[in-house]
Amino acid sequence: MPDFDLDPVLVNARHCLTWAAICQHYLQRNPKDDFRQLLVDLLDAEQAAISELTHLLRQHDVRPGDLGVFTQLLQQARARRTDQARMHFIQQGLEHALKWYAAQAESSDPRLRDLWQRLHDQLVPIENRFSAILSQARQ
């Protein structure tokens, strides 16, 4: 067992699994091209994060195969019926994730700070693109 808390890694891995499932669900709904590309990019980022997080967990003898998703978050995502509502839901989730990663990078164990910063940095351009598309749609 590590001499640092793995709970944030476990929770974040579940969040990433959930957001990957949300992206896959939304991609099955045939979104518009700009939204489709953002979903693909977000799915790629979440899958990369999952890979990195589960690798870390396995290094500390934690089996990530039993993690599962956050069912309530997935249900909330599935309740969105339009591309606009789905994009807004994802953009809010990205904002929340970026704040969480920034807080973790500041306050977590030093051995995890680079991980949190890397995951934060890979979401920033995606969140910026979601925000830009949503702001154009409001005009």
ZISULWO-V948794 format. One record per backbone hydrogen bond with DSSP energy under -1.0 kcal/mol. NH is the residue of the N-H (numbers start at 1). CO is the residue of the C=O. E is the energy in kcal/mol with one decimal. If there is no record, write none. Layout:
nh=NH co=CO e=E
nh=NH co=CO e=E
//
This chain:
nh=10 co=6 e=-2.4
nh=11 co=7 e=-2.8
nh=12 co=8 e=-2.4
nh=13 co=9 e=-2.4
nh=14 co=10 e=-2.0
nh=15 co=11 e=-2.2
nh=16 co=12 e=-2.8
nh=17 co=13 e=-2.4
nh=18 co=14 e=-2.3
nh=19 co=15 e=-2.9
nh=20 co=16 e=-2.3
nh=21 co=17 e=-2.0
nh=22 co=18 e=-2.3
nh=23 co=19 e=-2.5
nh=24 co=20 e=-2.3
nh=25 co=21 e=-2.4
nh=26 co=22 e=-2.7
nh=27 co=23 e=-2.5
nh=28 co=24 e=-1.5
nh=29 co=26 e=-1.2
nh=30 co=27 e=-1.3
nh=36 co=32 e=-3.2
nh=37 co=33 e=-2.4
nh=38 co=34 e=-1.6
nh=39 co=35 e=-2.5
nh=40 co=36 e=-2.4
nh=41 co=37 e=-2.5
nh=42 co=38 e=-2.8
nh=43 co=39 e=-2.9
nh=44 co=40 e=-2.5
nh=45 co=41 e=-2.2
nh=46 co=42 e=-2.8
nh=47 co=43 e=-2.6
nh=48 co=44 e=-2.2
nh=49 co=45 e=-2.3
nh=50 co=46 e=-2.8
nh=51 co=47 e=-2.2
nh=52 co=48 e=-2.2
nh=53 co=49 e=-3.1
nh=54 co=50 e=-2.9
nh=55 co=51 e=-1.8
nh=56 co=52 e=-1.9
nh=57 co=53 e=-2.3
nh=58 co=54 e=-2.6
nh=59 co=55 e=-1.9
nh=60 co=57 e=-1.0
nh=61 co=58 e=-1.8
nh=62 co=57 e=-2.4
nh=67 co=64 e=-1.7
nh=71 co=69 e=-1.1
nh=74 co=70 e=-2.1
nh=75 co=71 e=-2.6
nh=76 co=72 e=-2.3
nh=77 co=73 e=-2.1
nh=78 co=74 e=-2.3
nh=79 co=75 e=-1.2
nh=80 co=77 e=-1.4
nh=86 co=82 e=-2.5
nh=87 co=83 e=-3.1
nh=88 co=84 e=-2.3
nh=89 co=85 e=-2.2
nh=90 co=86 e=-2.5
nh=91 co=87 e=-2.7
nh=92 co=88 e=-2.3
nh=93 co=89 e=-2.0
nh=94 co=90 e=-2.8
nh=95 co=91 e=-2.3
nh=96 co=92 e=-2.3
nh=97 co=93 e=-2.6
nh=98 co=94 e=-2.7
nh=99 co=95 e=-2.0
nh=100 co=96 e=-2.4
nh=101 co=97 e=-3.0
nh=102 co=98 e=-2.3
nh=103 co=99 e=-2.3
nh=104 co=100 e=-2.6
nh=105 co=101 e=-2.8
nh=106 co=102 e=-1.5
nh=107 co=103 e=-2.2
nh=108 co=104 e=-2.5
nh=112 co=109 e=-2.4
nh=116 co=112 e=-2.4
nh=117 co=113 e=-2.5
nh=118 co=114 e=-2.5
nh=119 co=115 e=-2.5
nh=120 co=116 e=-2.3
nh=121 co=117 e=-2.8
nh=122 co=118 e=-1.7
nh=123 co=120 e=-1.1
nh=124 co=120 e=-1.3
nh=127 co=123 e=-2.8
nh=128 co=124 e=-2.4
nh=129 co=125 e=-1.9
nh=130 co=126 e=-2.4
nh=131 co=127 e=-2.7
nh=132 co=128 e=-2.2
nh=133 co=129 e=-2.3
nh=134 co=130 e=-2.5
nh=135 co=131 e=-2.4
nh=136 co=132 e=-2.0
nh=137 co=133 e=-2.1
nh=138 co=134 e=-1.3
//
